[in-house]
């Protein structure tokens, strides 16, 4: 791609990017307008064979390309950065545009020789130094006024509106606190769900190594009663001394029937059962239920 095509390509990219500019829009728009005016003599060079372009014209095109690349950086900066970055950068935006605008003026003087006398006069009028300085000052003032207006709109309201603002802040703080507390409750509930001992439907066969025996509470002819722990829950463990059968298959069948019966009942007056522990060696079974501490 030759120098002329590169200039036109960057100029087109700047024009397209300008649609997304939010800050320093007046200064960016002025850049785009001046660049479009400068493209008039560039298109004249585009229509000529490349070997007809003089050394002076080539140097002007290189300087224009350099200025366009800097202009592209500015337009991109104020269209892609975050709002906060745009606002902070916009405070010193005037200095950023000075070099680019002065470079465009110099290029305009050099390329004006390609135009006819009538075209040249109108062309140079757009880049007259005094006119450009006045326009640049106006654009900078308008951009800063817009910036101040936006920043002012983000300040806390005063007088009567301030009370509404504070009430809203207080409400938002309360909502945040409630959401935090609800999150804690949800985490606790989730942890409880992992331990399936709270539902009657979860009555199951319990492995012996899942039980921890703590204290011997009662000794009768038929069973022993212990205080223990199952999955971190306090439980009562009733171990039978003389089981009716040592056939573990029959024990499991009886156990399943008992489970189906218990599922039909739901009452705070009926003690739940977590499960049964069946010893494979025929040493008897144990019932596991919640441990109820004595009252008084």
C-alpha positions as CSV (number, residue, x, y, z in Angstrom):
1,X,0.0,0.0,0.0
2,X,1.5,3.4,-1.0
3,X,1.6,6.5,1.1
4,X,-1.6,8.0,-0.4
5,X,-3.7,4.8,0.2
6,X,-2.4,4.7,3.8
7,X,-3.4,8.3,4.4
8,X,-6.9,7.6,3.0
9,X,-7.2,4.4,5.0
10,X,-6.4,6.0,8.4
11,X,-8.6,9.0,7.6
12,X,-11.5,6.6,7.0
13,X,-10.8,4.8,10.2
14,X,-10.9,8.1,12.2
15,X,-14.2,9.1,10.6
16,X,-15.8,5.7,11.6
17,X,-14.4,5.8,15.1
18,X,-15.7,9.3,15.7
19,X,-19.3,7.9,15.9
20,X,-18.3,6.3,19.3
21,X,-16.7,9.4,20.9
22,X,-18.4,10.4,24.1
23,X,-15.9,12.9,25.7
24,X,-14.0,15.8,24.0
25,X,-16.5,15.5,21.2
26,X,-16.2,19.1,20.0
27,X,-12.4,18.8,19.7
28,X,-12.6,15.4,18.0
29,X,-15.3,16.6,15.6
30,X,-13.1,19.6,14.6
31,X,-10.2,17.2,13.9
32,X,-12.4,15.0,11.6
33,X,-13.7,18.1,9.7
34,X,-10.1,19.4,9.1
35,X,-9.0,16.0,8.0
36,X,-11.8,15.8,5.5
37,X,-10.8,19.1,4.0
38,X,-7.2,18.0,3.7
39,X,-8.2,14.9,1.8
40,X,-9.2,17.1,-1.2
41,X,-5.6,17.6,-2.4
42,X,-4.7,14.0,-1.4
43,X,-7.3,12.7,-3.8
44,X,-5.7,14.8,-6.5
45,X,-2.4,13.0,-5.9
46,X,-4.3,9.7,-5.8
47,X,-5.4,10.2,-9.4
48,X,-1.9,10.8,-10.6
49,X,0.7,8.1,-11.3
50,X,2.9,7.6,-8.3
51,X,6.1,8.6,-10.2
52,X,4.5,12.1,-10.7
53,X,4.5,12.8,-7.0
54,X,7.3,15.1,-6.1
55,X,9.7,14.7,-3.1
56,X,8.1,17.7,-1.4
57,X,4.6,16.2,-1.8
58,X,5.8,12.9,-0.5
59,X,7.2,14.6,2.6
60,X,3.9,16.4,3.2
61,X,2.0,13.1,2.9
62,X,4.3,11.4,5.4
63,X,3.8,14.3,7.8
64,X,0.1,14.1,7.3
65,X,0.1,10.4,7.9
66,X,2.0,10.9,11.2
67,X,-0.6,13.6,12.3
68,X,-3.5,11.3,11.3
69,X,-2.0,8.4,13.4
70,X,-1.9,10.7,16.4
71,X,-5.4,11.9,15.7
72,X,-6.6,8.3,15.5
73,X,-5.1,7.7,19.0
74,X,-7.0,10.6,20.4
75,X,-10.3,9.6,18.9
76,X,-9.9,6.0,20.0
77,X,-8.9,7.1,23.5
78,X,-12.1,9.1,24.0
79,X,-14.3,6.4,22.5
80,X,-13.0,3.2,24.0
81,X,-11.8,4.1,27.5
82,X,-14.1,3.8,30.5
83,X,-16.2,6.8,31.5
84,X,-13.9,7.5,34.5
85,X,-10.8,7.3,32.4
86,X,-12.4,9.6,29.8
87,X,-13.3,12.2,32.4
88,X,-9.9,12.2,34.0
89,X,-8.1,12.4,30.7
90,X,-10.5,15.1,29.4
91,X,-9.1,17.6,32.0
92,X,-5.9,17.9,30.1
93,X,-7.3,17.2,26.6
94,X,-6.5,20.7,25.2
95,X,-2.7,20.1,25.2
96,X,-3.2,16.7,23.5
97,X,-4.9,18.2,20.5
98,X,-2.5,21.1,20.0
99,X,0.3,19.2,18.2
100,X,-2.1,17.4,15.9
101,X,-3.9,20.6,14.9
102,X,-0.7,22.5,14.2
103,X,0.6,19.6,12.1
104,X,-2.5,19.7,10.0
105,X,-2.1,23.4,9.4
106,X,1.5,22.9,8.2
107,X,0.4,20.1,5.9
108,X,-2.4,22.3,4.5
109,X,0.2,24.9,3.5
110,X,2.3,22.4,1.7
111,X,-0.5,20.6,-0.1
112,X,-2.3,23.8,-1.1
113,X,0.0,24.1,-4.1
114,X,-1.9,21.3,-5.8
115,X,-5.1,23.3,-5.9
116,X,-6.3,26.0,-8.3
117,X,-6.2,29.6,-7.1
118,X,-9.9,29.7,-6.2
119,X,-9.9,26.3,-4.4
120,X,-6.6,27.2,-2.7
121,X,-8.1,30.4,-1.1
122,X,-11.0,28.6,0.4
123,X,-8.8,25.7,1.4
124,X,-6.3,27.8,3.3
125,X,-9.1,29.9,4.9
126,X,-10.0,26.7,6.9
127,X,-6.5,26.5,8.2
128,X,-5.8,30.1,9.0
129,X,-3.9,30.2,12.2
130,X,-6.0,32.8,14.0
131,X,-9.2,31.1,13.0
132,X,-7.9,27.7,14.1
133,X,-6.8,29.0,17.5
134,X,-10.2,30.6,18.1
135,X,-12.0,27.4,17.1
136,X,-9.8,25.3,19.3
137,X,-10.4,27.5,22.3
138,X,-14.2,27.3,21.8
139,X,-14.1,23.5,21.4
140,X,-12.0,23.1,24.5
141,X,-14.4,25.4,26.5
142,X,-17.5,23.5,25.3
143,X,-15.9,20.1,26.1
144,X,-15.0,21.2,29.6
145,X,-18.4,22.7,30.2
146,X,-20.0,19.3,29.2
147,X,-17.5,17.5,31.5
148,X,-18.4,19.9,34.5
149,X,-22.1,19.3,33.8
150,X,-21.7,15.5,34.0
151,X,-19.5,15.6,37.1
152,X,-22.0,18.0,38.8
153,X,-24.8,15.6,38.1
154,X,-23.0,12.9,40.1
155,X,-22.6,15.0,43.2
156,X,-24.9,14.4,46.2
157,X,-28.1,16.4,46.1
158,X,-28.7,19.3,48.5
159,X,-31.5,20.6,50.7
160,X,-34.7,18.6,50.6
161,X,-33.4,16.3,47.9
162,X,-30.5,15.4,50.2
163,X,-32.9,13.8,52.6
164,X,-34.3,11.6,49.9
165,X,-30.8,10.8,48.8
166,X,-29.8,9.7,52.4
167,X,-33.0,7.7,52.8
168,X,-32.2,5.9,49.6
169,X,-28.6,5.2,50.7
170,X,-29.9,3.9,54.0
171,X,-32.4,1.6,52.3
172,X,-29.6,0.4,49.9
173,X,-27.4,-0.4,52.9
174,X,-30.2,-2.3,54.6
175,X,-30.9,-4.3,51.5
176,X,-27.2,-5.2,51.2
177,X,-27.2,-6.3,54.9
178,X,-30.3,-8.4,54.3
179,X,-28.8,-10.0,51.2
180,X,-25.7,-10.8,53.2
181,X,-27.7,-12.4,56.0
182,X,-29.8,-14.4,53.6
183,X,-26.7,-15.7,51.9
184,X,-25.4,-16.9,55.3
185,X,-28.8,-18.7,55.9
186,X,-28.7,-20.3,52.4
187,X,-25.2,-21.6,53.1
188,X,-26.3,-23.1,56.4
189,X,-29.3,-24.7,54.8
190,X,-27.1,-26.1,52.0
191,X,-24.8,-27.6,54.5
192,X,-27.7,-29.2,56.3
193,X,-29.0,-30.7,53.1
194,X,-25.7,-32.6,52.7
195,X,-26.5,-34.4,55.9
196,X,-29.6,-36.5,55.1
197,X,-30.7,-37.2,58.6
198,X,-33.5,-34.6,59.0
199,X,-36.1,-36.2,56.8
200,X,-38.2,-39.3,57.5
201,X,-37.8,-40.3,53.9
202,X,-34.0,-40.5,54.4
203,X,-34.2,-43.5,56.8
204,X,-31.4,-45.7,55.6
205,X,-29.0,-48.4,56.5
206,X,-26.1,-47.1,58.5
207,X,-22.6,-48.4,58.4
208,X,-21.1,-49.3,61.8
209,X,-18.0,-47.0,61.3
210,X,-20.4,-44.0,60.8
211,X,-21.4,-44.3,64.4
212,X,-19.5,-43.0,67.4
213,X,-20.5,-44.4,70.9
214,X,-20.0,-42.0,73.8
215,X,-22.0,-43.0,76.9
216,X,-23.9,-46.1,78.0
217,X,-27.3,-44.9,79.1
218,X,-29.4,-48.0,79.8
219,X,-28.9,-51.8,80.1
220,X,-32.0,-54.0,79.8
221,X,-32.5,-57.7,79.1
222,X,-33.2,-57.1,75.4
223,X,-31.1,-54.1,74.5
224,X,-28.4,-51.6,75.4
225,X,-28.9,-47.8,74.9
226,X,-26.1,-45.5,74.1
227,X,-25.6,-41.8,73.5
228,X,-23.5,-41.3,70.4
229,X,-23.0,-39.4,67.2
230,X,-23.9,-39.9,63.6
231,X,-22.7,-37.5,60.9
232,X,-22.0,-34.9,63.6
233,X,-25.5,-35.2,64.9
234,X,-26.2,-36.4,68.5
235,X,-28.1,-39.7,68.4
236,X,-29.4,-42.5,70.6
237,X,-28.2,-45.9,69.6
238,X,-30.2,-49.0,70.7
239,X,-28.3,-52.3,70.2
240,X,-30.3,-55.5,70.5
241,X,-28.7,-58.4,72.5
242,X,-30.7,-61.3,71.2
243,X,-32.0,-60.7,67.7
244,X,-34.9,-62.8,66.4
245,X,-32.8,-63.8,63.4
246,X,-29.2,-63.7,62.4
247,X,-30.2,-63.8,58.7
248,X,-29.2,-60.3,57.5
249,X,-31.4,-60.6,54.4
250,X,-34.5,-61.2,56.5
251,X,-33.5,-58.3,58.8
252,X,-33.2,-56.0,55.8
253,X,-36.7,-57.1,54.5
254,X,-38.2,-56.3,57.9
255,X,-36.4,-53.0,58.0
256,X,-37.7,-52.0,54.6
257,X,-41.3,-52.7,55.6
258,X,-40.8,-50.7,58.8
259,X,-39.5,-47.8,56.8
260,X,-42.6,-47.8,54.5
261,X,-44.8,-47.8,57.6
262,X,-43.0,-44.9,59.2
263,X,-43.2,-42.8,56.0
264,X,-47.0,-42.7,56.4
265,X,-46.7,-40.8,59.7
266,X,-45.6,-37.3,60.3
267,X,-46.1,-36.0,63.8
268,X,-44.0,-34.1,66.4
269,X,-45.1,-36.8,68.9
270,X,-43.5,-39.6,67.0
271,X,-39.8,-40.0,67.4
272,X,-38.0,-40.1,64.1
273,X,-35.5,-42.8,63.1
274,X,-32.4,-42.1,61.2
275,X,-31.7,-45.7,60.2
276,X,-30.6,-49.2,61.3
277,X,-27.1,-50.6,61.6
278,X,-26.9,-54.3,60.5
279,X,-23.9,-56.4,61.5
280,X,-22.9,-58.8,58.8
281,X,-21.3,-61.1,61.3
282,X,-24.7,-61.8,63.0
283,X,-23.9,-59.7,66.0
284,X,-27.4,-58.1,65.9
285,X,-28.7,-54.8,64.7
286,X,-28.9,-51.3,66.2
287,X,-31.5,-48.6,65.7
288,X,-30.3,-45.0,65.4
289,X,-32.6,-42.1,66.3
290,X,-32.3,-38.5,67.5
291,X,-30.9,-38.0,71.0
292,X,-33.3,-36.2,73.3
293,X,-31.7,-34.6,76.3
294,X,-33.7,-35.0,79.5
295,X,-35.6,-31.9,80.6
296,X,-35.0,-30.4,84.1
